[in-house]
Amino acid sequence: MLNLVKLAAIAATGLFPAMSAWAVPFQNGSFETGPNPGGFSTLAAGNTNITGWTVGGVNIDYIGTHWQPADGSRSIDLNGGGAGSIFQTFDTIIGANYQVIFALAGNPDGGPAIKTGTVSAANSTQNFSFDVTGDSRSNMGWVDTTFHFQAVAASTTLTFASTITGFFGPALDNVRVNVRVDAVPEPITLSLLGAGLAGIGLVRRRRA
């Protein structure tokens, strides 16, 4: 049987038209698509101006030129005037394992020095923290942080939330979501393999 590395290579050829959820339709991980925030703009709970994302908690700041982004030209402060959150729901494969990588920093304009928050999806939650000591708007000190979850439904909501009060919260940018092909459950592996072989046969018949 094909190993998972070969399976991933087959998936990359697009031979799984019936398994479109395999290509995770996660969008706008660097928050580049949305209204121009200028320096920054405060978005209230329920706001959906940032494409693909919804604001929760108290509010957040949508950051433009106020400080150095990790990727592109925009990022998020998870505290606007208080502890906020931001979340996105996207297609997932039940039982599959996912890796989330995100750039983490903190608002250096005020305390506390240690910015804390949580990232959660499905039945998994992980705490994170960032120390802004020595950082500045021009040198934010972004670091990549990793989170894993296993999907329990055909769609999953990924949430980032601040756990501190005040105006100066954790900073977020460059969110990436990937299926962990090294940890796909066997039934899914077999179904994908069958779909891939069927696709190869179809391509051969068409060429013939």
Backbone bond lengths (Angstrom), bond angles and torsions (degrees), N, CA, C in turn:
res aa  C-N    CA-C-N  psi(-1)  N-CA   C-N-CA  omega(-1)  CA-C   N-CA-C  phi
1 M - - - 1.467 - - 1.527 109.26 -
2 L 1.319 116.47 144.51 1.455 119.98 179.73 1.514 110.29 -60.95
3 N 1.336 116.70 139.24 1.456 118.35 174.62 1.522 109.59 -78.06
4 L 1.328 115.42 173.25 1.467 119.54 -172.81 1.517 112.27 -69.47
5 V 1.336 117.72 -27.53 1.460 119.22 177.35 1.525 109.44 -65.10
6 K 1.360 116.19 -45.16 1.450 119.54 178.05 1.522 110.73 -66.11
7 L 1.329 116.14 -36.56 1.459 120.22 178.17 1.511 111.31 -61.66
8 A 1.325 115.50 -41.29 1.464 119.08 178.88 1.521 110.37 -64.39
9 A 1.338 116.35 -37.18 1.457 119.62 178.76 1.519 111.35 -65.10
10 I 1.336 116.40 -39.49 1.456 119.90 176.71 1.521 110.37 -64.39
11 A 1.335 115.75 -43.00 1.465 119.06 -179.78 1.514 111.27 -59.64
12 A 1.333 115.58 -36.08 1.456 119.97 -178.03 1.519 112.31 -67.56
13 T 1.346 117.93 -19.24 1.462 120.21 179.99 1.511 112.23 -79.83
14 G 1.340 117.30 -7.53 1.457 120.55 178.76 1.512 113.14 81.94
15 L 1.328 118.45 24.37 1.458 121.45 -178.57 1.526 112.66 -88.76
16 F 1.319 117.15 13.78 1.452 121.24 179.56 1.526 109.91 -118.13
17 P 1.329 119.84 61.26 1.452 120.79 -176.30 1.516 113.24 -62.43
18 A 1.332 118.00 -26.13 1.462 120.24 -178.98 1.516 111.57 -85.81
19 M 1.330 117.96 -4.03 1.456 121.66 -177.35 1.516 109.37 -119.09
20 S 1.329 117.25 51.80 1.457 121.03 -174.71 1.518 112.10 -62.02
21 A 1.346 117.44 -24.26 1.465 119.73 179.88 1.514 111.68 -67.22
22 W 1.371 117.10 -15.13 1.460 119.74 178.16 1.521 110.81 -62.25
23 A 1.330 116.73 -35.40 1.459 120.76 174.75 1.518 107.03 -87.81
24 V 1.327 116.22 94.24 1.461 121.35 -170.20 1.524 111.21 -56.41
25 P 1.330 118.78 117.10 1.471 121.05 -177.74 1.521 112.43 -81.04
26 F 1.328 115.73 47.69 1.462 120.53 174.79 1.521 107.84 -78.24
27 Q 1.323 118.30 138.88 1.459 120.08 -173.07 1.521 112.94 -133.09
28 N 1.330 114.02 155.72 1.458 122.94 168.70 1.533 113.20 56.52
29 G 1.343 115.05 44.71 1.451 119.14 -177.27 1.518 114.74 -67.21
30 S 1.334 117.37 -19.07 1.470 120.14 177.40 1.523 112.06 -103.41
31 F 1.333 116.15 9.20 1.474 122.36 174.28 1.526 113.39 61.28
32 E 1.330 115.66 26.86 1.464 119.63 -176.58 1.528 112.94 -76.54
33 T 1.345 117.05 -25.69 1.459 120.53 -178.02 1.517 109.96 -96.62
34 G 1.311 115.53 114.43 1.458 122.70 -177.50 1.506 108.94 163.48
35 P 1.331 118.38 172.99 1.461 120.12 -179.62 1.520 111.56 -63.77
36 N 1.315 116.12 145.66 1.461 120.92 -179.00 1.531 109.98 -61.32
37 P 1.346 117.93 118.04 1.463 119.40 -178.32 1.526 114.36 -82.79
38 G 1.357 117.24 -1.14 1.462 118.80 -174.98 1.518 109.04 64.42
39 G 1.334 116.87 -129.06 1.459 120.74 173.30 1.518 109.14 -67.10
40 F 1.333 114.91 -56.81 1.459 121.67 170.66 1.525 107.66 -165.59
41 S 1.328 115.69 158.47 1.458 120.67 174.31 1.515 108.28 -136.31
42 T 1.328 116.57 145.28 1.457 121.93 -179.03 1.523 109.43 -92.87
43 L 1.326 116.13 128.29 1.462 122.32 -178.15 1.526 109.21 -114.30
44 A 1.325 116.30 128.91 1.458 121.97 -176.36 1.523 111.66 -82.33
45 A 1.324 115.74 164.75 1.462 122.11 177.31 1.529 109.77 -54.88
46 G 1.323 116.20 136.05 1.456 122.13 -178.89 1.506 114.12 92.68
47 N 1.327 117.66 -11.04 1.462 121.03 -179.28 1.530 110.64 -68.20
48 T 1.340 116.46 137.26 1.470 121.81 179.54 1.528 111.67 -123.81
49 N 1.327 117.59 24.36 1.464 120.99 -178.08 1.524 113.40 -64.43
50 I 1.335 118.35 -30.70 1.453 121.41 177.50 1.529 106.49 -82.64
51 T 1.313 117.11 113.35 1.461 122.55 -172.49 1.529 111.77 -50.53
52 G 1.339 115.79 126.37 1.456 122.66 177.11 1.512 114.49 89.02
53 W 1.318 118.34 -15.31 1.451 122.55 -172.92 1.527 111.94 -115.34
54 T 1.327 116.67 151.77 1.459 123.47 173.76 1.519 108.55 -125.79
55 V 1.323 116.50 138.76 1.465 122.17 179.88 1.522 109.55 -86.44
56 G 1.328 116.44 138.41 1.453 122.16 175.31 1.517 111.00 -128.61
57 G 1.322 116.24 -171.64 1.458 120.86 -179.29 1.515 111.63 66.69
58 V 1.326 116.90 -142.45 1.470 121.25 179.00 1.528 109.62 -78.48
59 N 1.301 117.58 -64.41 1.464 124.15 176.23 1.530 108.61 -172.84
60 I 1.325 116.15 173.37 1.467 121.49 176.27 1.520 108.55 -134.18
61 D 1.321 116.73 168.22 1.460 121.84 170.02 1.527 108.83 -108.41
62 Y 1.339 115.23 126.97 1.457 122.83 175.22 1.519 106.06 -90.22
63 I 1.328 117.29 111.12 1.460 122.47 -168.88 1.525 111.16 -94.35
64 G 1.331 115.61 130.89 1.454 122.01 173.56 1.516 110.32 -109.42
65 T 1.328 115.74 -100.72 1.465 120.30 -175.79 1.533 113.56 -87.28
66 H 1.325 117.28 0.69 1.468 120.65 -174.85 1.523 112.17 -61.05
67 W 1.350 116.48 -36.31 1.446 119.10 177.54 1.521 111.44 -149.81
68 Q 1.317 115.41 173.65 1.464 123.31 -178.03 1.531 110.02 -69.48
69 P 1.344 118.21 123.11 1.462 120.02 176.49 1.535 110.76 -80.89
70 A 1.320 115.90 166.56 1.465 119.71 173.67 1.513 110.73 -84.54
71 D 1.351 116.33 -30.57 1.459 121.17 -177.27 1.519 108.27 -151.37
72 G 1.312 117.55 137.52 1.459 120.03 -179.36 1.518 111.04 70.10
73 S 1.345 116.25 -137.47 1.459 120.00 -176.01 1.528 113.60 -130.26
74 R 1.345 117.64 4.40 1.460 119.59 -176.99 1.527 111.03 -136.02
75 S 1.316 115.98 159.38 1.460 121.96 178.53 1.534 107.97 -158.41
76 I 1.324 116.19 -172.26 1.466 121.92 -175.03 1.523 110.34 -130.10
77 D 1.346 116.46 138.26 1.462 122.10 162.75 1.521 105.43 -103.65
78 L 1.332 118.03 119.57 1.461 121.52 -175.95 1.531 113.06 -72.23
79 N 1.331 116.92 -2.92 1.470 120.91 170.62 1.512 109.20 -117.31
80 G 1.325 116.70 123.19 1.451 121.16 169.75 1.521 106.39 -93.18
81 G 1.337 115.42 -85.17 1.459 120.43 171.77 1.512 111.39 -106.84
82 G 1.317 116.59 3.70 1.463 123.44 -179.55 1.514 109.11 -173.99
83 A 1.320 115.62 -174.79 1.463 120.40 -176.66 1.525 111.20 -67.35
84 G 1.317 116.37 117.92 1.447 121.62 179.59 1.511 111.73 -116.60
85 S 1.324 115.03 -179.82 1.455 120.86 176.30 1.526 108.63 -149.19
86 I 1.329 115.07 167.39 1.453 120.32 175.32 1.527 106.91 -145.37
87 F 1.335 116.13 138.38 1.464 118.01 -176.05 1.520 111.29 -143.17
88 Q 1.340 114.64 156.32 1.450 122.86 178.72 1.528 109.43 -141.11
89 T 1.326 116.41 138.70 1.460 122.22 176.78 1.522 109.09 -107.89
90 F 1.336 116.89 133.03 1.461 121.08 -175.83 1.529 109.15 -145.18
91 D 1.330 116.18 162.84 1.461 122.31 -178.46 1.524 111.20 -68.31
92 T 1.334 115.31 138.96 1.462 121.13 175.84 1.522 109.19 -138.75
93 I 1.320 115.82 164.36 1.452 122.80 177.17 1.523 107.99 -101.20
94 I 1.314 117.61 121.51 1.462 121.38 -178.35 1.530 109.95 -56.19
95 G 1.317 116.48 128.79 1.454 122.17 178.72 1.510 114.75 89.29
96 A 1.331 117.50 -14.06 1.463 120.03 179.57 1.524 110.76 -79.07
97 N 1.320 115.41 152.43 1.459 121.50 -179.90 1.519 110.23 -101.55
98 Y 1.318 115.59 139.08 1.462 121.65 -175.47 1.520 110.56 -124.21
99 Q 1.330 113.67 147.52 1.461 121.63 174.82 1.531 108.36 -114.27
100 V 1.312 115.90 128.19 1.466 122.14 175.45 1.527 107.59 -111.55
101 I 1.320 116.19 126.08 1.456 121.65 175.10 1.528 107.71 -117.69
102 F 1.310 117.21 131.30 1.464 119.85 179.46 1.517 110.28 -141.52
103 A 1.329 115.12 149.47 1.460 121.30 176.94 1.525 108.68 -85.62
104 L 1.317 115.11 129.12 1.461 121.84 -176.21 1.524 110.55 -121.24
105 A 1.325 116.01 136.95 1.463 123.02 172.25 1.534 106.19 -150.59
106 G 1.321 117.08 -157.60 1.460 120.22 179.26 1.512 110.69 -153.19
107 N 1.316 116.01 154.82 1.458 121.20 177.75 1.528 109.22 -68.24
108 P 1.349 118.21 115.39 1.464 120.56 -176.00 1.530 113.66 -84.86
109 D 1.345 116.98 1.39 1.470 119.83 -173.63 1.520 113.76 -75.81
110 G 1.343 118.09 -15.83 1.458 120.39 -178.67 1.513 111.66 -170.74
111 G 1.346 115.54 170.49 1.453 122.20 -176.51 1.527 113.34 -78.19
112 P 1.341 113.47 169.72 1.458 128.19 3.09 1.526 112.27 -74.47
113 A 1.325 116.52 162.98 1.461 120.37 -179.96 1.527 111.26 -68.59
114 I 1.322 116.39 -34.30 1.462 121.02 -179.77 1.526 108.52 -94.82
115 K 1.302 116.04 113.59 1.465 121.65 178.10 1.530 108.34 -94.94
116 T 1.310 116.99 130.66 1.464 120.14 -176.38 1.524 111.21 -126.78
117 G 1.326 114.56 155.90 1.456 120.14 178.39 1.511 110.54 -169.60
118 T 1.325 115.97 -173.08 1.458 121.98 178.53 1.520 109.53 -134.46
119 V 1.331 115.22 152.08 1.458 122.45 169.38 1.522 105.73 -122.81
120 S 1.332 117.30 135.45 1.456 119.97 -176.92 1.520 110.62 -144.14
121 A 1.333 114.90 151.24 1.456 122.97 175.43 1.513 107.85 -163.55
122 A 1.345 116.91 144.23 1.466 121.55 -178.06 1.534 108.44 52.56
123 N 1.335 117.49 -125.19 1.465 120.32 -178.81 1.529 112.69 -102.50
124 S 1.320 116.91 18.17 1.467 120.79 -175.14 1.527 111.41 -116.61
125 T 1.332 115.41 139.57 1.466 122.01 175.80 1.522 108.36 -137.76
126 Q 1.319 115.46 139.20 1.467 120.50 179.98 1.522 109.46 -134.56
127 N 1.322 116.29 134.34 1.456 121.26 175.26 1.531 109.90 -81.17
128 F 1.319 116.33 151.09 1.460 120.04 171.94 1.521 109.26 -140.50
129 S 1.325 116.23 158.15 1.463 120.93 177.89 1.523 109.00 -148.54
130 F 1.324 115.04 155.93 1.459 120.93 -179.72 1.519 108.75 -147.22
131 D 1.326 116.13 131.42 1.464 122.71 179.42 1.525 108.63 -98.25
132 V 1.341 117.01 118.44 1.468 121.20 -176.35 1.525 112.95 -88.63
133 T 1.320 118.03 3.20 1.465 121.01 -178.76 1.529 110.81 -55.00
134 G 1.324 116.48 123.81 1.457 121.85 179.19 1.516 114.47 86.67
135 D 1.332 117.81 -6.56 1.461 120.66 179.87 1.528 110.93 -90.11
136 S 1.315 115.93 164.20 1.457 121.51 -179.68 1.522 109.03 -147.39
137 R 1.324 116.83 172.52 1.467 120.35 178.94 1.528 112.15 -60.55
138 S 1.322 116.56 -31.41 1.465 120.13 -179.03 1.525 112.56 -88.61
139 N 1.312 116.58 -11.00 1.468 121.62 178.90 1.524 107.94 -144.45
140 M 1.336 115.37 82.89 1.458 121.53 -171.19 1.527 114.04 -77.40
141 G 1.316 117.11 -18.96 1.458 119.25 178.49 1.522 114.29 72.52
142 W 1.312 117.20 32.61 1.470 121.54 -178.38 1.528 112.00 -52.73
143 V 1.327 116.08 138.39 1.467 121.71 175.12 1.527 108.69 -131.71
144 D 1.328 116.56 143.01 1.459 120.76 175.32 1.526 110.06 -78.25
145 T 1.323 115.50 136.04 1.454 122.94 179.28 1.524 108.05 -126.42
146 T 1.333 117.10 144.07 1.456 121.64 -174.34 1.526 111.56 -117.31
147 F 1.319 115.29 142.10 1.473 123.38 179.34 1.523 107.74 -139.26
148 H 1.337 116.88 141.77 1.454 120.95 179.55 1.527 110.83 -123.41
149 F 1.320 115.74 147.17 1.467 120.27 173.28 1.517 109.47 -149.58
150 Q 1.330 115.82 159.10 1.461 122.06 173.99 1.524 108.04 -110.95
151 A 1.323 116.12 128.06 1.466 120.71 -177.42 1.521 110.90 -69.32
152 V 1.323 116.57 137.22 1.467 121.99 178.11 1.523 111.22 -116.68
153 A 1.331 116.02 2.70 1.463 120.79 -179.34 1.519 108.96 -150.97
154 A 1.330 115.91 171.21 1.461 121.31 -179.00 1.521 112.26 -74.20
155 S 1.311 117.76 -11.01 1.460 121.99 171.28 1.518 108.34 -140.81
156 T 1.319 116.07 149.16 1.465 121.71 -175.81 1.519 109.05 -135.13
157 T 1.324 116.07 141.56 1.461 121.67 176.11 1.522 109.57 -102.16
158 L 1.315 115.42 122.92 1.463 122.90 176.82 1.522 108.20 -100.67
159 T 1.333 116.45 125.10 1.468 121.70 -174.84 1.516 111.54 -125.85
160 F 1.315 115.75 133.43 1.461 122.82 170.88 1.521 107.09 -113.97
161 A 1.338 117.41 128.79 1.462 120.88 -176.14 1.520 111.16 -137.50
162 S 1.319 116.07 141.15 1.461 121.45 173.03 1.522 109.65 -79.40
163 T 1.333 115.59 148.61 1.467 120.33 175.27 1.524 111.33 -121.60
164 I 1.336 116.75 21.91 1.461 120.23 175.37 1.525 109.36 -123.96
165 T 1.316 115.80 157.05 1.454 121.17 178.17 1.523 109.88 -92.12
166 G 1.324 116.34 174.12 1.450 120.34 176.47 1.515 113.36 95.32
167 F 1.340 114.46 -170.23 1.462 122.14 -173.25 1.531 113.78 -95.91
168 F 1.318 117.95 -11.94 1.465 120.80 -167.48 1.528 109.57 -119.27
169 G 1.320 115.84 95.72 1.461 119.85 -170.77 1.508 115.52 -110.98
170 P 1.335 116.19 -169.43 1.460 120.96 173.67 1.526 110.19 -66.04
171 A 1.321 116.65 146.14 1.465 121.96 178.38 1.529 109.21 -107.12
172 L 1.326 115.65 142.91 1.456 121.82 -173.20 1.527 110.52 -132.70
173 D 1.337 116.55 140.13 1.462 121.23 177.34 1.528 109.27 -161.55
174 N 1.325 115.88 165.49 1.466 124.16 169.86 1.527 113.18 50.01
175 V 1.338 116.30 57.45 1.464 122.19 178.08 1.521 109.16 -81.38
176 R 1.335 117.01 129.15 1.460 122.64 179.37 1.517 109.48 -128.34
177 V 1.333 116.66 137.55 1.462 121.99 -179.59 1.521 108.66 -123.44
178 N 1.325 116.78 126.05 1.464 121.61 -177.65 1.519 110.84 -133.11
179 V 1.337 116.88 141.36 1.452 120.78 170.05 1.515 108.05 -72.33
180 R 1.317 116.62 134.03 1.459 120.60 176.25 1.525 108.20 -86.36
181 V 1.327 117.22 97.52 1.461 120.67 -176.48 1.520 112.27 -69.09
182 D 1.349 117.18 -12.79 1.456 120.04 175.86 1.515 111.89 -81.24
183 A 1.342 116.76 -4.19 1.461 119.84 -175.57 1.522 112.06 -138.19
184 V 1.325 116.89 35.33 1.455 121.03 176.79 1.518 108.93 -83.11
185 P 1.345 120.24 128.15 1.457 121.89 -179.39 1.522 111.96 -56.69
186 E 1.319 116.67 148.13 1.452 122.38 -175.36 1.523 114.17 -54.81
187 P 1.345 120.91 -45.15 1.470 119.16 179.49 1.524 112.70 -58.51
188 I 1.333 116.86 -37.62 1.459 120.25 178.54 1.524 109.65 -69.26
189 T 1.335 116.24 -40.86 1.457 120.44 178.44 1.523 110.58 -57.74
190 L 1.341 116.52 -46.89 1.456 120.48 -178.24 1.513 111.75 -65.00
191 S 1.343 116.85 -40.38 1.463 118.93 -179.62 1.518 111.14 -67.73
192 L 1.330 116.55 -38.29 1.458 120.03 177.66 1.519 110.99 -67.07
193 L 1.356 115.75 -39.22 1.451 119.75 178.00 1.517 110.52 -61.89
194 G 1.350 116.43 -43.54 1.459 119.90 178.64 1.506 111.87 -62.44
195 A 1.341 115.79 -42.12 1.465 119.52 179.06 1.516 110.78 -64.77
196 G 1.352 116.16 -38.35 1.450 119.67 179.86 1.513 112.12 -66.16
197 L 1.337 117.48 -43.18 1.454 120.95 178.83 1.519 111.31 -64.89
198 A 1.345 115.76 -39.34 1.461 118.99 177.71 1.516 110.40 -63.58
199 G 1.342 115.97 -39.36 1.462 119.67 178.95 1.510 111.95 -64.86
200 I 1.345 116.22 -40.38 1.462 119.48 178.45 1.517 110.53 -62.91
201 G 1.367 116.56 -42.03 1.450 120.49 178.53 1.495 111.92 -62.34
202 L 1.360 116.80 -39.57 1.451 121.34 179.38 1.517 110.91 -64.10
203 V 1.337 116.01 -42.97 1.462 119.80 179.38 1.516 110.67 -62.55
204 R 1.347 116.99 -41.99 1.458 120.22 179.65 1.522 111.55 -63.47
205 R 1.354 116.21 -41.71 1.458 119.13 179.58 1.508 110.91 -63.85
206 R 1.335 117.16 -40.67 1.463 120.84 179.36 1.525 110.44 -63.64
207 R 1.334 116.27 -40.33 1.467 118.80 179.60 1.528 110.91 -66.22
208 A 1.366 114.87 -37.53 1.463 118.91 178.96 1.526 111.24 -65.32
